[in-house]
Amino acid sequence: MSQFDAKAFDAPAHVAHMAKVMGLSIAPEWEATVVANMEATARAAGLVLSYALDEHVEPAPVFEP
């Protein structure tokens, strides 16, 4: 599995691309906040994806608390 590098993730480019793909318009005064949230999400994803799992671990088909 490839590692996700949150530091190499280009959040401004991703936000611009996804806004276009999804047909969203982001008001200029909100763009910096959206990008900051995407950067924070990328850092969190990096933490989750960096956690090593044993080879025998499989995801549960249904989450049950």
PDB file of N, CA, C and O in Angstrom:
ATOM      1  N   MET A   1       0.854  -1.171   0.000  1.00  0.00           N
ATOM      2  CA  MET A   1       0.000   0.000   0.000  1.00  0.00           C
ATOM      3  C   MET A   1       0.897   1.231   0.000  1.00  0.00           C
ATOM      4  O   MET A   1       1.904   1.269   0.708  1.00  0.00           O
ATOM      5  N   SER A   2       0.538   2.231  -0.787  1.00  0.00           N
ATOM      6  CA  SER A   2       1.333   3.456  -0.825  1.00  0.00           C
ATOM      7  C   SER A   2       0.995   4.335   0.370  1.00  0.00           C
ATOM      8  O   SER A   2      -0.131   4.343   0.867  1.00  0.00           O
ATOM      9  N   GLN A   3       1.994   5.065   0.809  1.00  0.00           N
ATOM     10  CA  GLN A   3       1.815   5.968   1.939  1.00  0.00           C
ATOM     11  C   GLN A   3       1.257   7.298   1.464  1.00  0.00           C
ATOM     12  O   GLN A   3       1.657   7.803   0.415  1.00  0.00           O
ATOM     13  N   PHE A   4       0.354   7.859   2.217  1.00  0.00           N
ATOM     14  CA  PHE A   4      -0.185   9.184   1.933  1.00  0.00           C
ATOM     15  C   PHE A   4       0.719  10.207   2.593  1.00  0.00           C
ATOM     16  O   PHE A   4       0.984  10.113   3.791  1.00  0.00           O
ATOM     17  N   ASP A   5       1.194  11.176   1.838  1.00  0.00           N
ATOM     18  CA  ASP A   5       2.080  12.206   2.360  1.00  0.00           C
ATOM     19  C   ASP A   5       1.293  13.510   2.475  1.00  0.00           C
ATOM     20  O   ASP A   5       1.118  14.226   1.489  1.00  0.00           O
ATOM     21  N   ALA A   6       0.821  13.814   3.684  1.00  0.00           N
ATOM     22  CA  ALA A   6       0.018  15.021   3.897  1.00  0.00           C
ATOM     23  C   ALA A   6       0.817  16.282   3.603  1.00  0.00           C
ATOM     24  O   ALA A   6       0.246  17.296   3.204  1.00  0.00           O
ATOM     25  N   LYS A   7       2.142  16.229   3.795  1.00  0.00           N
ATOM     26  CA  LYS A   7       2.972  17.397   3.525  1.00  0.00           C
ATOM     27  C   LYS A   7       3.062  17.682   2.029  1.00  0.00           C
ATOM     28  O   LYS A   7       3.173  18.840   1.627  1.00  0.00           O
ATOM     29  N   ALA A   8       3.016  16.650   1.209  1.00  0.00           N
ATOM     30  CA  ALA A   8       3.096  16.819  -0.242  1.00  0.00           C
ATOM     31  C   ALA A   8       1.726  17.093  -0.861  1.00  0.00           C
ATOM     32  O   ALA A   8       1.643  17.451  -2.036  1.00  0.00           O
ATOM     33  N   PHE A   9       0.669  16.932  -0.097  1.00  0.00           N
ATOM     34  CA  PHE A   9      -0.698  17.141  -0.587  1.00  0.00           C
ATOM     35  C   PHE A   9      -0.918  18.619  -0.892  1.00  0.00           C
ATOM     36  O   PHE A   9      -0.686  19.470  -0.034  1.00  0.00           O
ATOM     37  N   ASP A  10      -1.355  18.923  -2.088  1.00  0.00           N
ATOM     38  CA  ASP A  10      -1.591  20.302  -2.521  1.00  0.00           C
ATOM     39  C   ASP A  10      -3.059  20.649  -2.281  1.00  0.00           C
ATOM     40  O   ASP A  10      -3.892  20.522  -3.178  1.00  0.00           O
ATOM     41  N   ALA A  11      -3.359  21.084  -1.074  1.00  0.00           N
ATOM     42  CA  ALA A  11      -4.747  21.362  -0.691  1.00  0.00           C
ATOM     43  C   ALA A  11      -5.395  22.440  -1.551  1.00  0.00           C
ATOM     44  O   ALA A  11      -6.532  22.246  -1.981  1.00  0.00           O
ATOM     45  N   PRO A  12      -4.735  23.574  -1.830  1.00  0.00           N
ATOM     46  CA  PRO A  12      -5.383  24.581  -2.676  1.00  0.00           C
ATOM     47  C   PRO A  12      -5.757  24.039  -4.066  1.00  0.00           C
ATOM     48  O   PRO A  12      -6.837  24.331  -4.580  1.00  0.00           O
ATOM     49  N   ALA A  13      -4.857  23.250  -4.669  1.00  0.00           N
ATOM     50  CA  ALA A  13      -5.157  22.674  -5.981  1.00  0.00           C
ATOM     51  C   ALA A  13      -6.296  21.665  -5.887  1.00  0.00           C
ATOM     52  O   ALA A  13      -7.156  21.604  -6.766  1.00  0.00           O
ATOM     53  N   HIS A  14      -6.295  20.875  -4.814  1.00  0.00           N
ATOM     54  CA  HIS A  14      -7.354  19.875  -4.631  1.00  0.00           C
ATOM     55  C   HIS A  14      -8.716  20.553  -4.453  1.00  0.00           C
ATOM     56  O   HIS A  14      -9.705  20.138  -5.056  1.00  0.00           O
ATOM     57  N   VAL A  15      -8.758  21.583  -3.633  1.00  0.00           N
ATOM     58  CA  VAL A  15     -10.021  22.306  -3.410  1.00  0.00           C
ATOM     59  C   VAL A  15     -10.516  22.908  -4.724  1.00  0.00           C
ATOM     60  O   VAL A  15     -11.697  22.790  -5.050  1.00  0.00           O
ATOM     61  N   ALA A  16      -9.634  23.544  -5.472  1.00  0.00           N
ATOM     62  CA  ALA A  16     -10.040  24.144  -6.751  1.00  0.00           C
ATOM     63  C   ALA A  16     -10.541  23.090  -7.723  1.00  0.00           C
ATOM     64  O   ALA A  16     -11.554  23.283  -8.396  1.00  0.00           O
ATOM     65  N   HIS A  17      -9.823  21.969  -7.794  1.00  0.00           N
ATOM     66  CA  HIS A  17     -10.217  20.895  -8.708  1.00  0.00           C
ATOM     67  C   HIS A  17     -11.568  20.302  -8.319  1.00  0.00           C
ATOM     68  O   HIS A  17     -12.448  20.149  -9.166  1.00  0.00           O
ATOM     69  N   MET A  18     -11.731  19.971  -7.044  1.00  0.00           N
ATOM     70  CA  MET A  18     -12.975  19.337  -6.610  1.00  0.00           C
ATOM     71  C   MET A  18     -14.164  20.286  -6.695  1.00  0.00           C
ATOM     72  O   MET A  18     -15.282  19.856  -6.977  1.00  0.00           O
ATOM     73  N   ALA A  19     -13.933  21.563  -6.456  1.00  0.00           N
ATOM     74  CA  ALA A  19     -15.027  22.525  -6.615  1.00  0.00           C
ATOM     75  C   ALA A  19     -15.508  22.513  -8.060  1.00  0.00           C
ATOM     76  O   ALA A  19     -16.709  22.550  -8.327  1.00  0.00           O
ATOM     77  N   LYS A  20     -14.561  22.460  -8.987  1.00  0.00           N
ATOM     78  CA  LYS A  20     -14.924  22.422 -10.407  1.00  0.00           C
ATOM     79  C   LYS A  20     -15.642  21.120 -10.751  1.00  0.00           C
ATOM     80  O   LYS A  20     -16.679  21.135 -11.414  1.00  0.00           O
ATOM     81  N   VAL A  21     -15.090  19.997 -10.299  1.00  0.00           N
ATOM     82  CA  VAL A  21     -15.684  18.684 -10.587  1.00  0.00           C
ATOM     83  C   VAL A  21     -17.105  18.589 -10.030  1.00  0.00           C
ATOM     84  O   VAL A  21     -18.001  18.041 -10.672  1.00  0.00           O
ATOM     85  N   MET A  22     -17.296  19.136  -8.818  1.00  0.00           N
ATOM     86  CA  MET A  22     -18.607  19.031  -8.158  1.00  0.00           C
ATOM     87  C   MET A  22     -19.551  20.171  -8.514  1.00  0.00           C
ATOM     88  O   MET A  22     -20.703  20.178  -8.079  1.00  0.00           O
ATOM     89  N   GLY A  23     -19.083  21.124  -9.293  1.00  0.00           N
ATOM     90  CA  GLY A  23     -19.928  22.244  -9.689  1.00  0.00           C
ATOM     91  C   GLY A  23     -20.224  23.190  -8.537  1.00  0.00           C
ATOM     92  O   GLY A  23     -21.302  23.780  -8.473  1.00  0.00           O
ATOM     93  N   LEU A  24     -19.257  23.336  -7.619  1.00  0.00           N
ATOM     94  CA  LEU A  24     -19.442  24.206  -6.460  1.00  0.00           C
ATOM     95  C   LEU A  24     -18.751  25.543  -6.697  1.00  0.00           C
ATOM     96  O   LEU A  24     -17.735  25.623  -7.387  1.00  0.00           O
ATOM     97  N   SER A  25     -19.310  26.563  -6.123  1.00  0.00           N
ATOM     98  CA  SER A  25     -18.606  27.843  -6.129  1.00  0.00           C
ATOM     99  C   SER A  25     -18.268  28.171  -4.678  1.00  0.00           C
ATOM    100  O   SER A  25     -19.116  28.083  -3.790  1.00  0.00           O
ATOM    101  N   ILE A  26     -17.025  28.545  -4.464  1.00  0.00           N
ATOM    102  CA  ILE A  26     -16.563  28.902  -3.129  1.00  0.00           C
ATOM    103  C   ILE A  26     -16.321  30.399  -3.127  1.00  0.00           C
ATOM    104  O   ILE A  26     -15.524  30.914  -3.911  1.00  0.00           O
ATOM    105  N   ALA A  27     -17.013  31.089  -2.244  1.00  0.00           N
ATOM    106  CA  ALA A  27     -16.848  32.536  -2.148  1.00  0.00           C
ATOM    107  C   ALA A  27     -15.395  32.846  -1.778  1.00  0.00           C
ATOM    108  O   ALA A  27     -14.804  32.150  -0.952  1.00  0.00           O
ATOM    109  N   PRO A  28     -14.825  33.878  -2.382  1.00  0.00           N
ATOM    110  CA  PRO A  28     -13.424  34.208  -2.117  1.00  0.00           C
ATOM    111  C   PRO A  28     -13.095  34.354  -0.627  1.00  0.00           C
ATOM    112  O   PRO A  28     -12.010  33.969  -0.192  1.00  0.00           O
ATOM    113  N   GLU A  29     -14.019  34.904   0.147  1.00  0.00           N
ATOM    114  CA  GLU A  29     -13.752  35.089   1.572  1.00  0.00           C
ATOM    115  C   GLU A  29     -13.739  33.770   2.357  1.00  0.00           C
ATOM    116  O   GLU A  29     -13.280  33.743   3.499  1.00  0.00           O
ATOM    117  N   TRP A  30     -14.231  32.685   1.764  1.00  0.00           N
ATOM    118  CA  TRP A  30     -14.249  31.381   2.428  1.00  0.00           C
ATOM    119  C   TRP A  30     -13.166  30.439   1.906  1.00  0.00           C
ATOM    120  O   TRP A  30     -12.932  29.386   2.500  1.00  0.00           O
ATOM    121  N   GLU A  31     -12.510  30.794   0.818  1.00  0.00           N
ATOM    122  CA  GLU A  31     -11.552  29.878   0.195  1.00  0.00           C
ATOM    123  C   GLU A  31     -10.412  29.487   1.147  1.00  0.00           C
ATOM    124  O   GLU A  31     -10.062  28.310   1.224  1.00  0.00           O
ATOM    125  N   ALA A  32      -9.837  30.435   1.860  1.00  0.00           N
ATOM    126  CA  ALA A  32      -8.740  30.125   2.777  1.00  0.00           C
ATOM    127  C   ALA A  32      -9.197  29.175   3.881  1.00  0.00           C
ATOM    128  O   ALA A  32      -8.441  28.296   4.294  1.00  0.00           O
ATOM    129  N   THR A  33     -10.421  29.343   4.357  1.00  0.00           N
ATOM    130  CA  THR A  33     -10.953  28.471   5.409  1.00  0.00           C
ATOM    131  C   THR A  33     -11.189  27.060   4.878  1.00  0.00           C
ATOM    132  O   THR A  33     -10.906  26.080   5.567  1.00  0.00           O
ATOM    133  N   VAL A  34     -11.700  26.958   3.670  1.00  0.00           N
ATOM    134  CA  VAL A  34     -11.924  25.639   3.064  1.00  0.00           C
ATOM    135  C   VAL A  34     -10.589  24.924   2.869  1.00  0.00           C
ATOM    136  O   VAL A  34     -10.473  23.733   3.159  1.00  0.00           O
ATOM    137  N   VAL A  35      -9.593  25.640   2.382  1.00  0.00           N
ATOM    138  CA  VAL A  35      -8.267  25.053   2.177  1.00  0.00           C
ATOM    139  C   VAL A  35      -7.673  24.625   3.518  1.00  0.00           C
ATOM    140  O   VAL A  35      -7.099  23.540   3.614  1.00  0.00           O
ATOM    141  N   ALA A  36      -7.797  25.450   4.547  1.00  0.00           N
ATOM    142  CA  ALA A  36      -7.266  25.102   5.874  1.00  0.00           C
ATOM    143  C   ALA A  36      -7.932  23.837   6.407  1.00  0.00           C
ATOM    144  O   ALA A  36      -7.263  22.997   7.009  1.00  0.00           O
ATOM    145  N   ASN A  37      -9.221  23.693   6.197  1.00  0.00           N
ATOM    146  CA  ASN A  37      -9.921  22.489   6.640  1.00  0.00           C
ATOM    147  C   ASN A  37      -9.462  21.275   5.842  1.00  0.00           C
ATOM    148  O   ASN A  37      -9.336  20.185   6.399  1.00  0.00           O
ATOM    149  N   MET A  38      -9.213  21.444   4.556  1.00  0.00           N
ATOM    150  CA  MET A  38      -8.733  20.332   3.734  1.00  0.00           C
ATOM    151  C   MET A  38      -7.330  19.918   4.182  1.00  0.00           C
ATOM    152  O   MET A  38      -7.021  18.727   4.206  1.00  0.00           O
ATOM    153  N   GLU A  39      -6.483  20.878   4.534  1.00  0.00           N
ATOM    154  CA  GLU A  39      -5.145  20.563   5.044  1.00  0.00           C
ATOM    155  C   GLU A  39      -5.232  19.797   6.362  1.00  0.00           C
ATOM    156  O   GLU A  39      -4.483  18.843   6.571  1.00  0.00           O
ATOM    157  N   ALA A  40      -6.135  20.202   7.251  1.00  0.00           N
ATOM    158  CA  ALA A  40      -6.315  19.507   8.528  1.00  0.00           C
ATOM    159  C   ALA A  40      -6.837  18.092   8.298  1.00  0.00           C
ATOM    160  O   ALA A  40      -6.407  17.154   8.969  1.00  0.00           O
ATOM    161  N   THR A  41      -7.753  17.934   7.362  1.00  0.00           N
ATOM    162  CA  THR A  41      -8.288  16.620   7.035  1.00  0.00           C
ATOM    163  C   THR A  41      -7.189  15.724   6.470  1.00  0.00           C
ATOM    164  O   THR A  41      -7.131  14.535   6.784  1.00  0.00           O
ATOM    165  N   ALA A  42      -6.318  16.294   5.637  1.00  0.00           N
ATOM    166  CA  ALA A  42      -5.215  15.523   5.060  1.00  0.00           C
ATOM    167  C   ALA A  42      -4.250  15.069   6.145  1.00  0.00           C
ATOM    168  O   ALA A  42      -3.756  13.942   6.101  1.00  0.00           O
ATOM    169  N   ARG A  43      -3.977  15.934   7.121  1.00  0.00           N
ATOM    170  CA  ARG A  43      -3.094  15.534   8.222  1.00  0.00           C
ATOM    171  C   ARG A  43      -3.718  14.396   9.025  1.00  0.00           C
ATOM    172  O   ARG A  43      -3.028  13.447   9.397  1.00  0.00           O
ATOM    173  N   ALA A  44      -5.014  14.486   9.291  1.00  0.00           N
ATOM    174  CA  ALA A  44      -5.709  13.423  10.029  1.00  0.00           C
ATOM    175  C   ALA A  44      -5.694  12.121   9.230  1.00  0.00           C
ATOM    176  O   ALA A  44      -5.479  11.048   9.795  1.00  0.00           O
ATOM    177  N   ALA A  45      -5.920  12.210   7.933  1.00  0.00           N
ATOM    178  CA  ALA A  45      -5.878  11.014   7.084  1.00  0.00           C
ATOM    179  C   ALA A  45      -4.495  10.396   7.101  1.00  0.00           C
ATOM    180  O   ALA A  45      -4.358   9.172   7.109  1.00  0.00           O
ATOM    181  N   GLY A  46      -3.467  11.233   7.106  1.00  0.00           N
ATOM    182  CA  GLY A  46      -2.098  10.725   7.170  1.00  0.00           C
ATOM    183  C   GLY A  46      -1.849   9.924   8.429  1.00  0.00           C
ATOM    184  O   GLY A  46      -1.179   8.892   8.390  1.00  0.00           O
ATOM    185  N   LEU A  47      -2.388  10.395   9.556  1.00  0.00           N
ATOM    186  CA  LEU A  47      -2.244   9.657  10.818  1.00  0.00           C
ATOM    187  C   LEU A  47      -2.948   8.305  10.752  1.00  0.00           C
ATOM    188  O   LEU A  47      -2.393   7.288  11.167  1.00  0.00           O
ATOM    189  N   VAL A  48      -4.156   8.301  10.235  1.00  0.00           N
ATOM    190  CA  VAL A  48      -4.926   7.055  10.146  1.00  0.00           C
ATOM    191  C   VAL A  48      -4.228   6.070   9.214  1.00  0.00           C
ATOM    192  O   VAL A  48      -4.083   4.892   9.539  1.00  0.00           O
ATOM    193  N   LEU A  49      -3.799   6.560   8.054  1.00  0.00           N
ATOM    194  CA  LEU A  49      -3.190   5.672   7.069  1.00  0.00           C
ATOM    195  C   LEU A  49      -1.795   5.201   7.464  1.00  0.00           C
ATOM    196  O   LEU A  49      -1.312   4.198   6.939  1.00  0.00           O
ATOM    197  N   SER A  50      -1.145   5.907   8.376  1.00  0.00           N
ATOM    198  CA  SER A  50       0.197   5.503   8.788  1.00  0.00           C
ATOM    199  C   SER A  50       0.176   4.414   9.856  1.00  0.00           C
ATOM    200  O   SER A  50       1.223   3.851  10.177  1.00  0.00           O
ATOM    201  N   TYR A  51      -0.986   4.109  10.407  1.00  0.00           N
ATOM    202  CA  TYR A  51      -1.090   3.087  11.440  1.00  0.00           C
ATOM    203  C   TYR A  51      -0.995   1.710  10.783  1.00  0.00           C
ATOM    204  O   TYR A  51      -1.814   1.359   9.934  1.00  0.00           O
ATOM    205  N   ALA A  52      -0.009   0.955  11.177  1.00  0.00           N
ATOM    206  CA  ALA A  52       0.213  -0.367  10.585  1.00  0.00           C
ATOM    207  C   ALA A  52      -0.774  -1.390  11.138  1.00  0.00           C
ATOM    208  O   ALA A  52      -0.996  -1.472  12.346  1.00  0.00           O
ATOM    209  N   LEU A  53      -1.350  -2.154  10.246  1.00  0.00           N
ATOM    210  CA  LEU A  53      -2.241  -3.242  10.640  1.00  0.00           C
ATOM    211  C   LEU A  53      -1.582  -4.572  10.309  1.00  0.00           C
ATOM    212  O   LEU A  53      -0.817  -4.675   9.350  1.00  0.00           O
ATOM    213  N   ASP A  54      -1.886  -5.595  11.111  1.00  0.00           N
ATOM    214  CA  ASP A  54      -1.408  -6.932  10.805  1.00  0.00           C
ATOM    215  C   ASP A  54      -2.035  -7.407   9.499  1.00  0.00           C
ATOM    216  O   ASP A  54      -3.118  -6.963   9.119  1.00  0.00           O
ATOM    217  N   GLU A  55      -1.347  -8.305   8.825  1.00  0.00           N
ATOM    218  CA  GLU A  55      -1.827  -8.828   7.545  1.00  0.00           C
ATOM    219  C   GLU A  55      -3.188  -9.527   7.665  1.00  0.00           C
ATOM    220  O   GLU A  55      -3.966  -9.538   6.711  1.00  0.00           O
ATOM    221  N   HIS A  56      -3.472 -10.109   8.831  1.00  0.00           N
ATOM    222  CA  HIS A  56      -4.711 -10.872   8.988  1.00  0.00           C
ATOM    223  C   HIS A  56      -5.916  -9.996   9.369  1.00  0.00           C
ATOM    224  O   HIS A  56      -7.035 -10.503   9.448  1.00  0.00           O
ATOM    225  N   VAL A  57      -5.711  -8.720   9.600  1.00  0.00           N
ATOM    226  CA  VAL A  57      -6.801  -7.836  10.004  1.00  0.00           C
ATOM    227  C   VAL A  57      -7.647  -7.480   8.778  1.00  0.00           C
ATOM    228  O   VAL A  57      -7.129  -7.056   7.744  1.00  0.00           O
ATOM    229  N   GLU A  58      -8.946  -7.664   8.923  1.00  0.00           N
ATOM    230  CA  GLU A  58      -9.881  -7.310   7.841  1.00  0.00           C
ATOM    231  C   GLU A  58     -10.916  -6.344   8.398  1.00  0.00           C
ATOM    232  O   GLU A  58     -11.277  -6.431   9.571  1.00  0.00           O
ATOM    233  N   PRO A  59     -11.393  -5.433   7.572  1.00  0.00           N
ATOM    234  CA  PRO A  59     -12.421  -4.514   8.056  1.00  0.00           C
ATOM    235  C   PRO A  59     -13.725  -5.249   8.346  1.00  0.00           C
ATOM    236  O   PRO A  59     -14.072  -6.218   7.670  1.00  0.00           O
ATOM    237  N   ALA A  60     -14.430  -4.778   9.348  1.00  0.00           N
ATOM    238  CA  ALA A  60     -15.723  -5.371   9.674  1.00  0.00           C
ATOM    239  C   ALA A  60     -16.738  -4.956   8.615  1.00  0.00           C
ATOM    240  O   ALA A  60     -16.726  -3.807   8.172  1.00  0.00           O
ATOM    241  N   PRO A  61     -17.615  -5.870   8.202  1.00  0.00           N
ATOM    242  CA  PRO A  61     -18.615  -5.507   7.194  1.00  0.00           C
ATOM    243  C   PRO A  61     -19.650  -4.516   7.743  1.00  0.00           C
ATOM    244  O   PRO A  61     -20.248  -3.752   6.984  1.00  0.00           O
ATOM    245  N   VAL A  62     -19.855  -4.534   9.053  1.00  0.00           N
ATOM    246  CA  VAL A  62     -20.826  -3.640   9.684  1.00  0.00           C
ATOM    247  C   VAL A  62     -20.209  -3.137  10.991  1.00  0.00           C
ATOM    248  O   VAL A  62     -19.669  -3.922  11.771  1.00  0.00           O
ATOM    249  N   PHE A  63     -20.290  -1.842  11.221  1.00  0.00           N
ATOM    250  CA  PHE A  63     -19.789  -1.307  12.473  1.00  0.00           C
ATOM    251  C   PHE A  63     -20.799  -1.576  13.578  1.00  0.00           C
ATOM    252  O   PHE A  63     -21.974  -1.224  13.468  1.00  0.00           O
ATOM    253  N   GLU A  64     -20.320  -2.204  14.642  1.00  0.00           N
ATOM    254  CA  GLU A  64     -21.166  -2.440  15.812  1.00  0.00           C
ATOM    255  C   GLU A  64     -20.406  -1.974  17.038  1.00  0.00           C
ATOM    256  O   GLU A  64     -19.367  -2.547  17.366  1.00  0.00           O
ATOM    257  N   PRO A  65     -20.901  -0.941  17.731  1.00  0.00           N
ATOM    258  CA  PRO A  65     -20.198  -0.430  18.914  1.00  0.00           C
ATOM    259  C   PRO A  65     -20.201  -1.435  20.056  1.00  0.00           C
ATOM    260  O   PRO A  65     -19.651  -1.159  21.122  1.00  0.00           O
TER     261      PRO A  65
END
